[in-house]
Amino acid sequence: MSGKAPLFGGDQFLLVAGPCVLEDDALNLRVARHVAEVARATGVDAVFKASFDKANRTSLGSPRGPGLEDGGTALARVREATGLPVLTDVHESHQVEELIPHVDALQIPAFLCRQTDLLLAAGASGRAVNVKKGQWMAPEEMRHPVEKLRAAGATDLAVTERGTAFGYGRWVVDMRSFFLMREACGTRVLYDATHSVQLPAGGARGRRSGGEPEHIGRLARAAVAAGAEGLFVEVHPDPSSAPSDGDNMLLLDELEALITGVLAIRDARVRMEDA
């Protein structure tokens, strides 16, 4: 990372995109190359995202991914083949050291955003860190995870809104949160456009989560209008075949249209703010 521009500190709109979980090299590279093409076509900065392990699946029998060793080398192959920086979730502090050679950024999952040892390990890694807001937290409370990361030495940071639980089977996005988190944290604030339309597992859905991907575009546009400075989007060429989160993914071929649309709204918002 030495000598490189910060991933989360630039002026361009940021796209963090990829499959939910790493699959085979053919799929990983197909998605990554498409993300790179969309970034070039639209003029945004892009980061490839995929998880080496989905450690918080609803069911014990759900697919989790290739694991730490194989996942790290798979991410490194994506970076080498495409030139994109790569990001992955980290779940336990001991995993950080093993991931450092392979990734440009670490992501703290929403359920783990208060885990002090994990935050300190990620903050000391020398890598950029994106931390997702816990589904139970007020936006202003995100200053505490950010303070822990900064105390450990992190300087390249982002926070991500992914919805709040209100008990009726959907995550609800408070559009005030983008302003409030930016003020509280002093970081770039992203919007997770695909996990926000997830229908958490339980009740009639039973042993897996569902989703409402038809709402991805309208919520993403609203979030950017409200101040989001980038999007986190899980994409797949065939969401129905994805081993994780297929029900709330964006179809890969729809990514460019989504980004083009939100950039028009971003530009209109900036003109209004500068008026």
Secondary structure, 3 states (H helix, E strand, C coil): CCCCCCCCCCCCCEEEEECCECCCHHHHHHHHHHHHHHHHHHCCEEEEECECCCCCCCCCCCCCCCCHHHHHHHHHHHHHHHCCCEEEECCCHHHHHHHCCCCCEEEECHHHCCCHHHHHHHHCCCCEEEEECCCCCCHHHHHHHHHHHHHCCCCCEEEEECCEECCCCCEECCCCHHHHHHHHHCCEEEEECCHHHEECCCHHHCCCCEECHHHHHHHHHHHHHHCCCEEEEEEECCHHHCCCCHHHCEEHHHHHHHHHHHHHHHHHHHHHHHC
